[in-house]
Amino acid sequence: MLNYLSAARAAQKQNAPERRDDYLGLAHKSMSGAAFAVQLTQAELQLVHGQLEQSLATLVQLHASSPKHPHVLFLLAKIYELLRSWGDLKKILPDLKKQRVLDSAALEALERQVHRELITIATQKGKVSDLRGSWQHVPKALRHDNNMVRHYARCLLTLEAHDDAEQLLRDAIKRDWDIDLVYLYGLNETNDPDKQLASAEGWLKGHESNPVLLLTLGRLCVRNKLWGKARSYLEASINIQPRSDSYKELGQLLEQLNEADNAAEYFRKGLMLSAEEKMDDVLTVAPATLPVLYAKI
């Protein structure tokens, strides 16, 4: 049996799937009780060869007979990830943890990816209730992860669930100061902008010179029609750290105040800085993104 399985692997490397399957068939006949080992090898080789649907069918059958088998669980998780079958992958996460199929770091990364994708899918359905339900299924530890909070907040804003987003962001910032969350707070348009501004101004203590917070405060003052205060915050933000979006906000404010020349100057500076920011993004070589389960079989 071992010789036939070795021959099947060799045929796989030679890109000969038909010969591979012949050897697997011989391995199956050569020894009673070898069906599981042969099917497991078959699933591995099908997966490596890109025969995802065939491999999945084999693995589902193996999982039904041995639901706690670590290698079956690993291969099943890998193929669900490749097929982007996030709901199915979520179902086997507890078993992956119980059987210690992955180390803690890989399991945490996989769990985060699964719930992030499910939140995205719920957003695409266009119903806030579906999105809220997806968030409730996220483990508590991940609901306190700022990257996950940021993604969920953006999804809430996409569906215009501004009050939900405001409470989420406010609680998260209170728990763990995070500039990206502060930025999102300024993009949120609630029905009570006065209360929102008061909350954000409460963060000034200890962060008086933070350009992102000052930008957020400027935006919230604009929504409250506090033109002078908005201008002060935006100018302070730019003086500390010029940003293209800060220039844009200040230019729009000055247009409202009928200061066309000053507005045009800020728009010009914003466009120049935006071009520089885009060039920096192009010159930054990002590492290739890989599935969490990219280990070579």
N, C-alpha and C positions, 0 to 999 in steps of 0.2 A: 504494500500500500504506500509506504513512504517513498519507494522508488517511483511509483506512478505519480505521486503528488509532486515530487521533484521534477519529473519530466513535464508535468503540466505547467509548473512555474517557468521552466526553461522555454516551453512553447509560448508562454505569455510574453516573455522578454523578446522573443523572435517575432512578435506580432502575428501569431498564428492561433487565433481563437478557436477554430474548428479542431485543430490538433490538440489544443489545450483541453477542450471538452471531451475529446475521445479518451485522453489519459485520465481525466476525472471519472469518466464512466468505468474504466478498467479498475481504478482505485476502489470505487464503490463495490465492484463485484469481487475484489480480491480478498476481502476480509469482512466477516460478519460483524455488525455493530460499528462499521466505519462510516455510516451515512452522515452522522453529525460532522465529523472531521472533514469529510469530503465536501459537504455543502458549505461549511465555513470557508474552506479554501476557495471554493467556487465563488462565493460572495466577494471575497477579497480580490480575486483576479478579475472578476467582472467590474468591480469598482475601479480598479487601476486602469482597466481598459476603457473606462468611460461608459460602460453599459449600466447606467444608474438604475433604470427601471427594473432590469433583470436582477441586479444585485439586491435592490430593495425587496423584491418578491421573495428572494431566497432568505434574506435576513428576517423578514416578518415571520416566515415559517419557522425559522430557528428560534426566534424570540418567543413565539407561542409555546414551543416545547421546553425552552430553557430561559425564562424571563429574567433570571439573575446572572446569566453568564456574562462576565465582564467584557470579553472581546466582542461578543455579539452586540452588547450595548454600545461599545465604542464605535463599531462600524455603523451601527444604526444611527447614532448621533451624527457621525460624519456625513452620512448620505442624506440625512434630513437637512443638515446645514447646506450641503451642496445644492439640494433641491429647493432650498428656502421654504421648507415645510415647518414653519416655526411653531404652529400649534401642536404638531406631532412631537417635535423636539421638546416642547415644554412638558409634555406628559411623562417623558422618561427622565427628566432632570432629577427627581427624587431618587430614582434607582441608580443613576450615575453617581450621585453623592453617597448613597448607602454602600454601594459596591466599590467605592473609591476607584472608579474607572479613570478619573482625571485628578491631577493634583489641585490643590485649593485655588491657585492662581488661574489655571485654565478653566476650572469649573465656574469661577466667579466671572471671568470674561465671557464665557459662553452664556451664562444666565443673564448677564447684562445685555448681550446682543439679542437674545431671544425676546426679552421684554421690550427692548427698544423697537424691534421690528414689529411686534404685536401692537404697540402703541401707534406706530406709523400706519399700520393696516387699519386700525380703528379710526384714525383720523381721515383716511381716504374714503371711508364709508360716509363721512359727512355728518354723523350724529354725535352730539356731545355726550349723550347717555352711553354710547358704545365706548367712547374715549375714557369717560370716568370709570366705567366697568373694567376696562383694560388696566387702568392705573391701580385699581383696588386689588388686582391679582398680582401686582408687583410686590415682592417680599419687602418687609418694613425696612430692612437695612439698605436696600436699593432705593427705596423712596426717599432716603436721606442722603443719597449720593447726588452731588451737585450736577454732574454730567447728565444723570437721568432726569433730575428736576428741570434742567435747562431744556432738554428735548421735549418733555411733557408740556412745559410752559409754552414753547413755540407752537406745539400742536394745538393747545388751547387757544392761542392767539389766532391761529389759522382758522379755527371754527368760531372766532369772535366770542369766546367764553371768557370775557375780560374779568369779570368778578372772580371766577374760579382761579384765573391766572394771578390776579392780584394777591389773593390770600395765600396761594401756594408760594409765590415769590417772597412775599413779606415774611412768612414763617421760616422759609429756608435761609433768607438773609439774616434774620434774627438768630438763627441757630448757628450759621457759619457764613461769615462775611465772604462774598464772592462777587468780583467785579462784573463778570458776565451776567450774573443774575440781576445786579443793579442796573446794568444797561437795558436788559429786557423789561425791567420795571418801568423804565421811562417810555417804552414803546406801547405800554398797556393803557388803553383808554377806557377807564371805568365810568360808571354813572355818577361817581362821587370823587371828582378830581381834587377837591379841596382836602378831603380826608387822605387821599393818596399822597398829596404834597406834604401834608403834616407828617405822615409816616416817614417819607424820604428825608425830610429836614431833620428828623430825629437821628438820622445816621451821620449827620455832619460832625458830631463830637468824635474826635479822633481821626476823622477823614476829611478835614476841612480843605485839604489841597488835592483831593482826588479828582482828576479831570473827568472821569466817567460819571462819578456821582454828581458833579457840577453840571455836566451835560444833561443828566437825567432830571435834575432840579430845574434846569432851564426849560426843558420840554414840558414839565408839569406846570410850571408857571405860565407858559404860553396857553395851555389848556384852561388855566384859571383866569386868563386875560390879565395877568399881572405883568404888563409889558416891561416896565422898568426893572423889576426884579428878575425877569427872565433874561433881559439883556445883561445884567450884572453877572448872573451865573454863567451865561454862555461866554462872555468875554473873559471871565476868570478861568474857565476851562481851557480856552484857546491859549491864554497866556502861560498856563502851566504845561500844556501838551497840545499842540495844534492837531486837529483831526478833521478829516474831510466832512464828516457828518456834523461836527460842531460848526464849521464854517457855513454849511448849508442851512442849519437851523437858524443861525444868526442872520444870514442873508434874507431868509423868508420873513423873519421878525422885522427887519429893517424895511422891507418892502411894505409891510402893513403899517409901519410908522411913517411911510412916505419919504424915506431916505433912500431914494433910488440909486444915487451914486455910491453911497457906502455899501448898499446891498450888492450892487454889481461887483464891487471890489472883493467882498467876502465870497461871492459865488466863484469869482475867478480864482481866488486862492484855494478854495475848496476843490475845484476841478483839477488844478495843478497837483495838489496833494493827493487826490484820488488816483491820478495817473501814476504817481510815484508808488503809491500803495499797491496798485495792481502789478506794477513792474516787479516789486519786491516779492509778490506772490508767485509770479512766473519764474523768478530766479531761484526760489526756494524749491529744492527737489524733495518731494514728499516720498517716504518709503512706500513701496507697493503694499496695498492692503491684501491681507490673506485671511482665509477663514480661520476661525479659532482652532479648529481641529485640522491642522495642516500637516500633522506628523506623517512621515513616509511609512507606508505599510511594508 
